[in-house]
Amino acid sequence: MILRISLGIILIGIGITSIFEKRELFKAYFISQKFPYANIVVWIFGIAEIISGVFLIIGLSTQIVAIIAVFLLLNIYSFESRDDRLLPYTPSTYLILSIVALSLLFSGAGFFAIDLPL
């Protein structure tokens, strides 16, 4: 339960940071990597991070959201390892957070959650 809630809070913080505080840096990064529709990609990633964080906090579809969180965090790890100005944490932090999400995938939501384990 503690891992789930902590990861959810961190994901919400990352999503808010990527959408509102560092949107232009992310947009410039995606443009430099030749992503089409860079502004839309930034919004999609940010909203997915926030929604994943909320679902983890309330314990709804935890194992499915854990898979999505692993995908998001490994992508953030690759972004951050190329350009360390994007988000406040180091690349190794994102790697550890993806391992936490993997552990939630296998262990489930815990006692105080809405969903049932798959």
Biopython code that builds the backbone (N, CA, C, O; Angstrom):
import numpy as np
from Bio.PDB.StructureBuilder import StructureBuilder

atoms = [
    (1, "MET", "N", (0.815, -1.182, 0.000)),
    (1, "MET", "CA", (0.000, 0.000, 0.000)),
    (1, "MET", "C", (0.871, 1.263, 0.000)),
    (1, "MET", "O", (0.567, 2.229, -0.700)),
    (2, "ILE", "N", (1.935, 1.251, 0.775)),
    (2, "ILE", "CA", (2.803, 2.425, 0.851)),
    (2, "ILE", "C", (3.496, 2.671, -0.485)),
    (2, "ILE", "O", (3.614, 3.816, -0.922)),
    (3, "LEU", "N", (3.951, 1.604, -1.134)),
    (3, "LEU", "CA", (4.592, 1.757, -2.439)),
    (3, "LEU", "C", (3.614, 2.294, -3.473)),
    (3, "LEU", "O", (3.966, 3.148, -4.286)),
    (4, "ARG", "N", (2.406, 1.798, -3.438)),
    (4, "ARG", "CA", (1.388, 2.210, -4.395)),
    (4, "ARG", "C", (1.063, 3.688, -4.246)),
    (4, "ARG", "O", (1.019, 4.413, -5.240)),
    (5, "ILE", "N", (0.840, 4.138, -3.045)),
    (5, "ILE", "CA", (0.493, 5.538, -2.805)),
    (5, "ILE", "C", (1.679, 6.456, -3.097)),
    (5, "ILE", "O", (1.507, 7.529, -3.675)),
    (6, "SER", "N", (2.869, 6.042, -2.703)),
    (6, "SER", "CA", (4.060, 6.857, -2.967)),
    (6, "SER", "C", (4.307, 7.007, -4.459)),
    (6, "SER", "O", (4.578, 8.107, -4.941)),
    (7, "LEU", "N", (4.213, 5.903, -5.189)),
    (7, "LEU", "CA", (4.405, 5.963, -6.628)),
    (7, "LEU", "C", (3.329, 6.826, -7.280)),
    (7, "LEU", "O", (3.618, 7.568, -8.219)),
    (8, "GLY", "N", (2.105, 6.740, -6.797)),
    (8, "GLY", "CA", (1.033, 7.573, -7.332)),
    (8, "GLY", "C", (1.285, 9.053, -7.129)),
    (8, "GLY", "O", (1.067, 9.851, -8.041)),
    (9, "ILE", "N", (1.742, 9.429, -5.946)),
    (9, "ILE", "CA", (2.039, 10.834, -5.670)),
    (9, "ILE", "C", (3.181, 11.328, -6.554)),
    (9, "ILE", "O", (3.131, 12.444, -7.072)),
    (10, "ILE", "N", (4.195, 10.509, -6.722)),
    (10, "ILE", "CA", (5.328, 10.901, -7.564)),
    (10, "ILE", "C", (4.908, 11.030, -9.020)),
    (10, "ILE", "O", (5.334, 11.958, -9.707)),
    (11, "LEU", "N", (4.071, 10.105, -9.500)),
    (11, "LEU", "CA", (3.605, 10.188, -10.887)),
    (11, "LEU", "C", (2.762, 11.442, -11.129)),
    (11, "LEU", "O", (2.875, 12.075, -12.179)),
    (12, "ILE", "N", (1.928, 11.797, -10.171)),
    (12, "ILE", "CA", (1.148, 13.024, -10.309)),
    (12, "ILE", "C", (2.083, 14.232, -10.368)),
    (12, "ILE", "O", (1.883, 15.136, -11.179)),
    (13, "GLY", "N", (3.092, 14.247, -9.516)),
    (13, "GLY", "CA", (4.064, 15.345, -9.534)),
    (13, "GLY", "C", (4.824, 15.436, -10.845)),
    (13, "GLY", "O", (5.055, 16.531, -11.358)),
    (14, "ILE", "N", (5.217, 14.283, -11.393)),
    (14, "ILE", "CA", (5.919, 14.268, -12.676)),
    (14, "ILE", "C", (5.001, 14.762, -13.790)),
    (14, "ILE", "O", (5.427, 15.525, -14.657)),
    (15, "GLY", "N", (3.747, 14.330, -13.765)),
    (15, "GLY", "CA", (2.798, 14.763, -14.789)),
    (15, "GLY", "C", (2.543, 16.256, -14.740)),
    (15, "GLY", "O", (2.507, 16.913, -15.781)),
    (16, "ILE", "N", (2.367, 16.797, -13.553)),
    (16, "ILE", "CA", (2.144, 18.240, -13.414)),
    (16, "ILE", "C", (3.371, 19.018, -13.866)),
    (16, "ILE", "O", (3.254, 20.048, -14.529)),
    (17, "THR", "N", (4.553, 18.515, -13.502)),
    (17, "THR", "CA", (5.784, 19.175, -13.925)),
    (17, "THR", "C", (5.934, 19.161, -15.439)),
    (17, "THR", "O", (6.299, 20.170, -16.041)),
    (18, "SER", "N", (5.651, 18.012, -16.056)),
    (18, "SER", "CA", (5.854, 17.929, -17.502)),
    (18, "SER", "C", (4.816, 18.715, -18.285)),
    (18, "SER", "O", (5.112, 19.181, -19.385)),
    (19, "ILE", "N", (3.613, 18.878, -17.758)),
    (19, "ILE", "CA", (2.585, 19.635, -18.485)),
    (19, "ILE", "C", (2.702, 21.140, -18.234)),
    (19, "ILE", "O", (2.674, 21.930, -19.178)),
    (20, "PHE", "N", (2.831, 21.531, -16.989)),
    (20, "PHE", "CA", (2.708, 22.944, -16.665)),
    (20, "PHE", "C", (4.038, 23.677, -16.511)),
    (20, "PHE", "O", (4.142, 24.842, -16.897)),
    (21, "GLU", "N", (5.047, 23.028, -15.961)),
    (21, "GLU", "CA", (6.283, 23.742, -15.674)),
    (21, "GLU", "C", (7.324, 23.617, -16.785)),
    (21, "GLU", "O", (8.013, 24.587, -17.099)),
    (22, "LYS", "N", (7.441, 22.442, -17.376)),
    (22, "LYS", "CA", (8.508, 22.223, -18.353)),
    (22, "LYS", "C", (7.975, 21.758, -19.699)),
    (22, "LYS", "O", (8.633, 20.992, -20.403)),
    (23, "ARG", "N", (6.799, 22.216, -20.048)),
    (23, "ARG", "CA", (6.171, 21.815, -21.309)),
    (23, "ARG", "C", (7.019, 22.236, -22.508)),
    (23, "ARG", "O", (7.174, 21.462, -23.453)),
    (24, "GLU", "N", (7.561, 23.435, -22.484)),
    (24, "GLU", "CA", (8.349, 23.910, -23.621)),
    (24, "GLU", "C", (9.632, 23.111, -23.789)),
    (24, "GLU", "O", (10.052, 22.853, -24.916)),
    (25, "LEU", "N", (10.268, 22.712, -22.677)),
    (25, "LEU", "CA", (11.468, 21.866, -22.776)),
    (25, "LEU", "C", (11.132, 20.513, -23.374)),
    (25, "LEU", "O", (11.855, 20.014, -24.235)),
    (26, "PHE", "N", (10.029, 19.914, -22.918)),
    (26, "PHE", "CA", (9.613, 18.622, -23.474)),
    (26, "PHE", "C", (9.251, 18.761, -24.953)),
    (26, "PHE", "O", (9.604, 17.910, -25.769)),
    (27, "LYS", "N", (8.552, 19.829, -25.283)),
    (27, "LYS", "CA", (8.172, 20.048, -26.670)),
    (27, "LYS", "C", (9.410, 20.204, -27.545)),
    (27, "LYS", "O", (9.475, 19.626, -28.630)),
    (28, "ALA", "N", (10.388, 20.973, -27.089)),
    (28, "ALA", "CA", (11.629, 21.136, -27.847)),
    (28, "ALA", "C", (12.377, 19.810, -27.961)),
    (28, "ALA", "O", (12.969, 19.512, -28.998)),
    (29, "TYR", "N", (12.346, 19.019, -26.892)),
    (29, "TYR", "CA", (13.010, 17.711, -26.946)),
    (29, "TYR", "C", (12.339, 16.808, -27.978)),
    (29, "TYR", "O", (13.022, 16.177, -28.785)),
    (30, "PHE", "N", (11.020, 16.743, -27.959)),
    (30, "PHE", "CA", (10.307, 15.886, -28.907)),
    (30, "PHE", "C", (10.492, 16.366, -30.347)),
    (30, "PHE", "O", (10.586, 15.554, -31.267)),
    (31, "ILE", "N", (10.543, 17.668, -30.538)),
    (31, "ILE", "CA", (10.802, 18.195, -31.879)),
    (31, "ILE", "C", (12.203, 17.818, -32.338)),
    (31, "ILE", "O", (12.402, 17.454, -33.497)),
    (32, "SER", "N", (13.178, 17.904, -31.430)),
    (32, "SER", "CA", (14.550, 17.538, -31.801)),
    (32, "SER", "C", (14.684, 16.051, -32.106)),
    (32, "SER", "O", (15.574, 15.651, -32.857)),
    (33, "GLN", "N", (13.812, 15.231, -31.532)),
    (33, "GLN", "CA", (13.830, 13.787, -31.788)),
    (33, "GLN", "C", (12.918, 13.406, -32.956)),
    (33, "GLN", "O", (12.703, 12.223, -33.219)),
    (34, "LYS", "N", (12.385, 14.411, -33.654)),
    (34, "LYS", "CA", (11.545, 14.220, -34.845)),
    (34, "LYS", "C", (10.206, 13.537, -34.549)),
    (34, "LYS", "O", (9.702, 12.775, -35.374)),
    (35, "PHE", "N", (9.634, 13.810, -33.373)),
    (35, "PHE", "CA", (8.297, 13.318, -33.050)),
    (35, "PHE", "C", (7.271, 14.196, -33.746)),
    (35, "PHE", "O", (7.347, 15.421, -33.646)),
    (36, "PRO", "N", (6.310, 13.602, -34.449)),
    (36, "PRO", "CA", (5.244, 14.438, -35.006)),
    (36, "PRO", "C", (4.286, 14.861, -33.886)),
    (36, "PRO", "O", (4.052, 14.117, -32.933)),
    (37, "TYR", "N", (3.749, 16.053, -34.023)),
    (37, "TYR", "CA", (2.781, 16.582, -33.050)),
    (37, "TYR", "C", (3.368, 16.590, -31.635)),
    (37, "TYR", "O", (2.797, 16.003, -30.716)),
    (38, "ALA", "N", (4.486, 17.244, -31.473)),
    (38, "ALA", "CA", (5.211, 17.232, -30.205)),
    (38, "ALA", "C", (4.376, 17.774, -29.054)),
    (38, "ALA", "O", (4.448, 17.235, -27.950)),
    (39, "ASN", "N", (3.592, 18.815, -29.270)),
    (39, "ASN", "CA", (2.792, 19.393, -28.193)),
    (39, "ASN", "C", (1.739, 18.406, -27.700)),
    (39, "ASN", "O", (1.485, 18.318, -26.499)),
    (40, "ILE", "N", (1.126, 17.666, -28.617)),
    (40, "ILE", "CA", (0.112, 16.680, -28.238)),
    (40, "ILE", "C", (0.756, 15.526, -27.471)),
    (40, "ILE", "O", (0.167, 15.002, -26.526)),
    (41, "VAL", "N", (1.953, 15.136, -27.872)),
    (41, "VAL", "CA", (2.657, 14.046, -27.186)),
    (41, "VAL", "C", (2.966, 14.437, -25.745)),
    (41, "VAL", "O", (2.839, 13.614, -24.838)),
    (42, "VAL", "N", (3.369, 15.680, -25.531)),
    (42, "VAL", "CA", (3.637, 16.159, -24.167)),
    (42, "VAL", "C", (2.373, 16.077, -23.322)),
    (42, "VAL", "O", (2.425, 15.608, -22.185)),
    (43, "TRP", "N", (1.244, 16.521, -23.853)),
    (43, "TRP", "CA", (-0.019, 16.466, -23.118)),
    (43, "TRP", "C", (-0.437, 15.023, -22.842)),
    (43, "TRP", "O", (-0.904, 14.716, -21.746)),
    (44, "ILE", "N", (-0.276, 14.137, -23.821)),
    (44, "ILE", "CA", (-0.666, 12.736, -23.625)),
    (44, "ILE", "C", (0.151, 12.102, -22.514)),
    (44, "ILE", "O", (-0.402, 11.438, -21.637)),
    (45, "PHE", "N", (1.467, 12.301, -22.545)),
    (45, "PHE", "CA", (2.311, 11.739, -21.494)),
    (45, "PHE", "C", (1.955, 12.316, -20.129)),
    (45, "PHE", "O", (1.857, 11.576, -19.151)),
    (46, "GLY", "N", (1.761, 13.635, -20.054)),
    (46, "GLY", "CA", (1.445, 14.269, -18.772)),
    (46, "GLY", "C", (0.116, 13.808, -18.201)),
    (46, "GLY", "O", (0.017, 13.513, -17.010)),
    (47, "ILE", "N", (-0.900, 13.747, -19.039)),
    (47, "ILE", "CA", (-2.220, 13.307, -18.569)),
    (47, "ILE", "C", (-2.188, 11.838, -18.178)),
    (47, "ILE", "O", (-2.817, 11.444, -17.195)),
    (48, "ALA", "N", (-1.459, 11.021, -18.941)),
    (48, "ALA", "CA", (-1.334, 9.601, -18.583)),
    (48, "ALA", "C", (-0.635, 9.435, -17.245)),
    (48, "ALA", "O", (-1.007, 8.562, -16.461)),
    (49, "GLU", "N", (0.369, 10.255, -16.969)),
    (49, "GLU", "CA", (1.054, 10.187, -15.677)),
    (49, "GLU", "C", (0.127, 10.584, -14.536)),
    (49, "GLU", "O", (0.113, 9.931, -13.493)),
    (50, "ILE", "N", (-0.646, 11.647, -14.726)),
    (50, "ILE", "CA", (-1.552, 12.105, -13.669)),
    (50, "ILE", "C", (-2.654, 11.084, -13.417)),
    (50, "ILE", "O", (-2.943, 10.761, -12.265)),
    (51, "ILE", "N", (-3.270, 10.572, -14.475)),
    (51, "ILE", "CA", (-4.337, 9.582, -14.306)),
    (51, "ILE", "C", (-3.795, 8.302, -13.672)),
    (51, "ILE", "O", (-4.447, 7.711, -12.812)),
    (52, "SER", "N", (-2.614, 7.876, -14.090)),
    (52, "SER", "CA", (-2.006, 6.690, -13.487)),
    (52, "SER", "C", (-1.748, 6.906, -12.003)),
    (52, "SER", "O", (-1.976, 6.008, -11.193)),
    (53, "GLY", "N", (-1.275, 8.086, -11.649)),
    (53, "GLY", "CA", (-1.032, 8.393, -10.244)),
    (53, "GLY", "C", (-2.292, 8.376, -9.411)),
    (53, "GLY", "O", (-2.299, 7.852, -8.298)),
    (54, "VAL", "N", (-3.366, 8.950, -9.946)),
    (54, "VAL", "CA", (-4.644, 8.958, -9.222)),
    (54, "VAL", "C", (-5.161, 7.533, -9.039)),
    (54, "VAL", "O", (-5.610, 7.167, -7.952)),
    (55, "PHE", "N", (-5.099, 6.728, -10.102)),
    (55, "PHE", "CA", (-5.553, 5.342, -10.001)),
    (55, "PHE", "C", (-4.728, 4.556, -8.987)),
    (55, "PHE", "O", (-5.267, 3.724, -8.258)),
    (56, "LEU", "N", (-3.422, 4.818, -8.938)),
    (56, "LEU", "CA", (-2.593, 4.118, -7.958)),
    (56, "LEU", "C", (-2.934, 4.548, -6.533)),
    (56, "LEU", "O", (-2.966, 3.714, -5.628)),
    (57, "ILE", "N", (-3.184, 5.808, -6.330)),
    (57, "ILE", "CA", (-3.500, 6.285, -4.978)),
    (57, "ILE", "C", (-4.794, 5.661, -4.467)),
    (57, "ILE", "O", (-4.856, 5.222, -3.319)),
    (58, "ILE", "N", (-5.827, 5.618, -5.308)),
    (58, "ILE", "CA", (-7.090, 5.058, -4.829)),
    (58, "ILE", "C", (-7.132, 3.538, -4.943)),
    (58, "ILE", "O", (-8.039, 2.901, -4.408)),
    (59, "GLY", "N", (-6.159, 2.958, -5.634)),
    (59, "GLY", "CA", (-6.094, 1.504, -5.730)),
    (59, "GLY", "C", (-7.054, 0.924, -6.742)),
    (59, "GLY", "O", (-7.624, -0.142, -6.512)),
    (60, "LEU", "N", (-7.243, 1.593, -7.844)),
    (60, "LEU", "CA", (-8.165, 1.150, -8.875)),
    (60, "LEU", "C", (-7.370, 0.618, -10.071)),
    (60, "LEU", "O", (-6.543, 1.330, -10.640)),
    (61, "SER", "N", (-7.624, -0.631, -10.444)),
    (61, "SER", "CA", (-6.925, -1.290, -11.560)),
    (61, "SER", "C", (-5.409, -1.195, -11.407)),
    (61, "SER", "O", (-4.702, -0.833, -12.348)),
    (62, "THR", "N", (-4.928, -1.519, -10.236)),
    (62, "THR", "CA", (-3.532, -1.297, -9.896)),
    (62, "THR", "C", (-2.571, -2.048, -10.806)),
    (62, "THR", "O", (-1.557, -1.493, -11.227)),
    (63, "GLN", "N", (-2.873, -3.283, -11.107)),
    (63, "GLN", "CA", (-1.923, -4.056, -11.899)),
    (63, "GLN", "C", (-1.881, -3.590, -13.351)),
    (63, "GLN", "O", (-0.820, -3.609, -13.974)),
    (64, "ILE", "N", (-3.000, -3.181, -13.886)),
    (64, "ILE", "CA", (-3.013, -2.633, -15.246)),
    (64, "ILE", "C", (-2.298, -1.287, -15.275)),
    (64, "ILE", "O", (-1.515, -1.017, -16.185)),
    (65, "VAL", "N", (-2.564, -0.454, -14.291)),
    (65, "VAL", "CA", (-1.909, 0.849, -14.210)),
    (65, "VAL", "C", (-0.412, 0.679, -13.954)),
    (65, "VAL", "O", (0.385, 1.509, -14.392)),
    (66, "ALA", "N", (-0.022, -0.381, -13.251)),
    (66, "ALA", "CA", (1.402, -0.632, -13.023)),
    (66, "ALA", "C", (2.123, -0.904, -14.342)),
    (66, "ALA", "O", (3.262, -0.473, -14.527)),
    (67, "ILE", "N", (1.473, -1.611, -15.250)),
    (67, "ILE", "CA", (2.067, -1.852, -16.573)),
    (67, "ILE", "C", (2.243, -0.525, -17.318)),
    (67, "ILE", "O", (3.284, -0.280, -17.929)),
    (68, "ILE", "N", (1.230, 0.315, -17.261)),
    (68, "ILE", "CA", (1.300, 1.625, -17.911)),
    (68, "ILE", "C", (2.392, 2.474, -17.254)),
    (68, "ILE", "O", (3.138, 3.168, -17.945)),
    (69, "ALA", "N", (2.487, 2.420, -15.919)),
    (69, "ALA", "CA", (3.497, 3.196, -15.210)),
    (69, "ALA", "C", (4.904, 2.737, -15.568)),
    (69, "ALA", "O", (5.809, 3.561, -15.699)),
    (70, "VAL", "N", (5.098, 1.427, -15.728)),
    (70, "VAL", "CA", (6.421, 0.927, -16.141)),
    (70, "VAL", "C", (6.769, 1.501, -17.506)),
    (70, "VAL", "O", (7.888, 1.969, -17.712)),
    (71, "PHE", "N", (5.821, 1.470, -18.443)),
    (71, "PHE", "CA", (6.049, 2.036, -19.774)),
    (71, "PHE", "C", (6.396, 3.520, -19.688)),
    (71, "PHE", "O", (7.366, 3.967, -20.301)),
    (72, "LEU", "N", (5.612, 4.287, -18.930)),
    (72, "LEU", "CA", (5.855, 5.720, -18.795)),
    (72, "LEU", "C", (7.206, 6.005, -18.154)),
    (72, "LEU", "O", (7.958, 6.855, -18.631)),
    (73, "LEU", "N", (7.511, 5.298, -17.076)),
    (73, "LEU", "CA", (8.753, 5.567, -16.348)),
    (73, "LEU", "C", (9.988, 5.157, -17.139)),
    (73, "LEU", "O", (11.017, 5.826, -17.060)),
    (74, "LEU", "N", (9.905, 4.078, -17.895)),
    (74, "LEU", "CA", (11.054, 3.702, -18.731)),
    (74, "LEU", "C", (11.246, 4.691, -19.872)),
    (74, "LEU", "O", (12.379, 4.960, -20.269)),
    (75, "ASN", "N", (10.157, 5.236, -20.405)),
    (75, "ASN", "CA", (10.291, 6.291, -21.405)),
    (75, "ASN", "C", (10.894, 7.553, -20.801)),
    (75, "ASN", "O", (11.754, 8.190, -21.409)),
    (76, "ILE", "N", (10.442, 7.912, -19.606)),
    (76, "ILE", "CA", (11.014, 9.078, -18.929)),
    (76, "ILE", "C", (12.489, 8.835, -18.635)),
    (76, "ILE", "O", (13.304, 9.752, -18.744)),
    (77, "TYR", "N", (12.837, 7.602, -18.262)),
    (77, "TYR", "CA", (14.239, 7.256, -18.028)),
    (77, "TYR", "C", (15.071, 7.500, -19.286)),
    (77, "TYR", "O", (16.170, 8.048, -19.212)),
    (78, "SER", "N", (14.546, 7.093, -20.434)),
    (78, "SER", "CA", (15.302, 7.302, -21.670)),
    (78, "SER", "C", (15.377, 8.786, -22.034)),
    (78, "SER", "O", (16.403, 9.246, -22.535)),
    (79, "PHE", "N", (14.295, 9.542, -21.788)),
    (79, "PHE", "CA", (14.336, 10.978, -22.054)),
    (79, "PHE", "C", (15.358, 11.658, -21.143)),
    (79, "PHE", "O", (16.185, 12.452, -21.594)),
    (80, "GLU", "N", (15.284, 11.334, -19.870)),
    (80, "GLU", "CA", (16.120, 11.998, -18.871)),
    (80, "GLU", "C", (17.585, 11.621, -19.030)),
    (80, "GLU", "O", (18.458, 12.430, -18.716)),
    (81, "SER", "N", (17.878, 10.423, -19.506)),
    (81, "SER", "CA", (19.272, 10.051, -19.696)),
    (81, "SER", "C", (19.883, 10.777, -20.891)),
    (81, "SER", "O", (21.105, 10.878, -20.991)),
    (82, "ARG", "N", (19.043, 11.286, -21.803)),
    (82, "ARG", "CA", (19.540, 12.065, -22.945)),
    (82, "ARG", "C", (19.627, 13.553, -22.642)),
    (82, "ARG", "O", (20.537, 14.236, -23.113)),
    (83, "ASP", "N", (18.675, 14.058, -21.853)),
    (83, "ASP", "CA", (18.634, 15.483, -21.537)),
    (83, "ASP", "C", (18.195, 15.635, -20.086)),
    (83, "ASP", "O", (17.019, 15.460, -19.769)),
    (84, "ASP", "N", (19.131, 15.958, -19.210)),
    (84, "ASP", "CA", (18.845, 15.962, -17.772)),
    (84, "ASP", "C", (18.144, 17.231, -17.290)),
    (84, "ASP", "O", (17.947, 17.390, -16.086)),
    (85, "ARG", "N", (17.766, 18.130, -18.182)),
    (85, "ARG", "CA", (17.057, 19.339, -17.771)),
    (85, "ARG", "C", (15.553, 19.128, -17.700)),
    (85, "ARG", "O", (14.836, 20.000, -17.208)),
    (86, "LEU", "N", (15.058, 17.987, -18.181)),
    (86, "LEU", "CA", (13.614, 17.830, -18.341)),
    (86, "LEU", "C", (12.872, 17.704, -17.023)),
    (86, "LEU", "O", (11.890, 18.412, -16.799)),
    (87, "LEU", "N", (13.317, 16.825, -16.155)),
    (87, "LEU", "CA", (12.581, 16.589, -14.909)),
    (87, "LEU", "C", (13.529, 16.647, -13.719)),
    (87, "LEU", "O", (14.746, 16.565, -13.887)),
    (88, "PRO", "N", (12.975, 16.787, -12.514)),
    (88, "PRO", "CA", (13.827, 17.059, -11.354)),
    (88, "PRO", "C", (14.638, 15.875, -10.831)),
    (88, "PRO", "O", (15.593, 16.084, -10.083)),
    (89, "TYR", "N", (14.297, 14.656, -11.193)),
    (89, "TYR", "CA", (14.990, 13.504, -10.629)),
    (89, "TYR", "C", (16.071, 13.002, -11.577)),
    (89, "TYR", "O", (16.087, 13.345, -12.759)),
    (90, "THR", "N", (16.967, 12.190, -11.048)),
    (90, "THR", "CA", (18.028, 11.616, -11.874)),
    (90, "THR", "C", (17.488, 10.409, -12.638)),
    (90, "THR", "O", (16.457, 9.854, -12.259)),
    (91, "PRO", "N", (18.166, 9.996, -13.703)),
    (91, "PRO", "CA", (17.701, 8.818, -14.444)),
    (91, "PRO", "C", (17.615, 7.549, -13.590)),
    (91, "PRO", "O", (16.727, 6.722, -13.796)),
    (92, "SER", "N", (18.523, 7.397, -12.645)),
    (92, "SER", "CA", (18.465, 6.203, -11.795)),
    (92, "SER", "C", (17.214, 6.192, -10.924)),
    (92, "SER", "O", (16.710, 5.119, -10.591)),
    (93, "THR", "N", (16.707, 7.354, -10.551)),
    (93, "THR", "CA", (15.470, 7.426, -9.785)),
    (93, "THR", "C", (14.301, 6.884, -10.593)),
    (93, "THR", "O", (13.454, 6.167, -10.060)),
    (94, "TYR", "N", (14.250, 7.222, -11.877)),
    (94, "TYR", "CA", (13.170, 6.719, -12.726)),
    (94, "TYR", "C", (13.280, 5.216, -12.936)),
    (94, "TYR", "O", (12.271, 4.524, -13.063)),
    (95, "LEU", "N", (14.499, 4.722, -12.973)),
    (95, "LEU", "CA", (14.692, 3.275, -13.082)),
    (95, "LEU", "C", (14.188, 2.569, -11.822)),
    (95, "LEU", "O", (13.536, 1.529, -11.914)),
    (96, "ILE", "N", (14.483, 3.121, -10.665)),
    (96, "ILE", "CA", (14.004, 2.541, -9.401)),
    (96, "ILE", "C", (12.481, 2.627, -9.320)),
    (96, "ILE", "O", (11.835, 1.689, -8.852)),
    (97, "LEU", "N", (11.907, 3.729, -9.766)),
    (97, "LEU", "CA", (10.449, 3.860, -9.753)),
    (97, "LEU", "C", (9.793, 2.845, -10.689)),
    (97, "LEU", "O", (8.713, 2.336, -10.388)),
    (98, "SER", "N", (10.431, 2.549, -11.813)),
    (98, "SER", "CA", (9.869, 1.525, -12.702)),
    (98, "SER", "C", (9.957, 0.146, -12.057)),
    (98, "SER", "O", (9.092, -0.697, -12.293)),
    (99, "ILE", "N", (10.978, -0.097, -11.253)),
    (99, "ILE", "CA", (11.069, -1.362, -10.523)),
    (99, "ILE", "C", (9.972, -1.444, -9.457)),
    (99, "ILE", "O", (9.411, -2.514, -9.225)),
    (100, "VAL", "N", (9.671, -0.324, -8.814)),
    (100, "VAL", "CA", (8.563, -0.288, -7.852)),
    (100, "VAL", "C", (7.244, -0.595, -8.555)),
    (100, "VAL", "O", (6.415, -1.336, -8.027)),
    (101, "ALA", "N", (7.052, -0.030, -9.736)),
    (101, "ALA", "CA", (5.829, -0.310, -10.491)),
    (101, "ALA", "C", (5.761, -1.784, -10.888)),
    (101, "ALA", "O", (4.684, -2.381, -10.872)),
    (102, "LEU", "N", (6.898, -2.371, -11.242)),
    (102, "LEU", "CA", (6.930, -3.808, -11.543)),
    (102, "LEU", "C", (6.566, -4.640, -10.323)),
    (102, "LEU", "O", (5.870, -5.649, -10.439)),
    (103, "SER", "N", (7.032, -4.219, -9.162)),
    (103, "SER", "CA", (6.686, -4.968, -7.953)),
    (103, "SER", "C", (5.189, -4.880, -7.667)),
    (103, "SER", "O", (4.597, -5.842, -7.178)),
    (104, "LEU", "N", (4.571, -3.733, -7.968)),
    (104, "LEU", "CA", (3.117, -3.610, -7.810)),
    (104, "LEU", "C", (2.375, -4.488, -8.801)),
    (104, "LEU", "O", (1.282, -4.975, -8.509)),
    (105, "LEU", "N", (2.956, -4.690, -9.956)),
    (105, "LEU", "CA", (2.345, -5.569, -10.942)),
    (105, "LEU", "C", (2.227, -6.990, -10.400)),
    (105, "LEU", "O", (1.215, -7.659, -10.607)),
    (106, "PHE", "N", (3.259, -7.440, -9.714)),
    (106, "PHE", "CA", (3.254, -8.809, -9.207)),
    (106, "PHE", "C", (2.620, -8.956, -7.830)),
    (106, "PHE", "O", (2.052, -10.005, -7.524)),
    (107, "SER", "N", (2.707, -7.928, -6.998)),
    (107, "SER", "CA", (2.174, -8.051, -5.640)),
    (107, "SER", "C", (0.724, -7.599, -5.511)),
    (107, "SER", "O", (0.030, -8.019, -4.586)),
    (108, "GLY", "N", (0.263, -6.758, -6.414)),
    (108, "GLY", "CA", (-1.108, -6.290, -6.338)),
    (108, "GLY", "C", (-1.226, -5.000, -5.555)),
    (108, "GLY", "O", (-0.224, -4.381, -5.194)),
    (109, "ALA", "N", (-2.462, -4.601, -5.295)),
    (109, "ALA", "CA", (-2.734, -3.291, -4.717)),
    (109, "ALA", "C", (-2.533, -3.223, -3.213)),
    (109, "ALA", "O", (-2.209, -2.160, -2.685)),
    (110, "GLY", "N", (-2.713, -4.310, -2.530)),
    (110, "GLY", "CA", (-2.625, -4.276, -1.082)),
    (110, "GLY", "C", (-4.010, -4.287, -0.444)),
    (110, "GLY", "O", (-5.022, -4.460, -1.123)),
    (111, "PHE", "N", (-4.035, -4.103, 0.845)),
    (111, "PHE", "CA", (-5.265, -4.260, 1.608)),
    (111, "PHE", "C", (-6.276, -3.153, 1.348)),
    (111, "PHE", "O", (-7.443, -3.445, 1.087)),
    (112, "PHE", "N", (-5.866, -1.900, 1.411)),
    (112, "PHE", "CA", (-6.788, -0.778, 1.250)),
    (112, "PHE", "C", (-6.831, -0.353, -0.218)),
    (112, "PHE", "O", (-6.197, 0.629, -0.602)),
    (113, "ALA", "N", (-7.573, -1.092, -1.028)),
    (113, "ALA", "CA", (-7.675, -0.772, -2.445)),
    (113, "ALA", "C", (-9.084, -1.115, -2.920)),
    (113, "ALA", "O", (-9.814, -1.855, -2.260)),
    (114, "ILE", "N", (-9.444, -0.575, -4.053)),
    (114, "ILE", "CA", (-10.758, -0.822, -4.615)),
    (114, "ILE", "C", (-10.781, -2.090, -5.469)),
    (114, "ILE", "O", (-11.778, -2.812, -5.490)),
    (115, "ASP", "N", (-9.682, -2.357, -6.170)),
    (115, "ASP", "CA", (-9.691, -3.454, -7.128)),
    (115, "ASP", "C", (-9.327, -4.807, -6.510)),
    (115, "ASP", "O", (-8.866, -4.893, -5.372)),
    (116, "LEU", "N", (-9.545, -5.822, -7.274)),
    (116, "LEU", "CA", (-9.165, -7.177, -6.909)),
    (116, "LEU", "C", (-7.937, -7.573, -7.721)),
    (116, "LEU", "O", (-7.787, -7.114, -8.853)),
    (117, "PRO", "N", (-7.056, -8.410, -7.180)),
    (117, "PRO", "CA", (-5.868, -8.800, -7.958)),
    (117, "PRO", "C", (-6.261, -9.618, -9.171)),
    (117, "PRO", "O", (-7.232, -10.374, -9.139)),
    (118, "LEU", "N", (-5.490, -9.458, -10.249)),
    (118, "LEU", "CA", (-5.745, -10.208, -11.471)),
    (118, "LEU", "C", (-5.191, -11.620, -11.394)),
    (118, "LEU", "O", (-5.322, -12.387, -12.347)),
]
sb = StructureBuilder()
sb.init_structure("model")
sb.init_model(0)
sb.init_chain("A")
sb.init_seg("    ")
for serial, (resi, resn, name, xyz) in enumerate(atoms, 1):
    if name == "N":
        sb.init_residue(resn, " ", resi, " ")
    sb.init_atom(name, np.array(xyz, "f"), 0.0, 1.0, " ", f" {name:<3s}", serial, name[0])
structure = sb.get_structure()
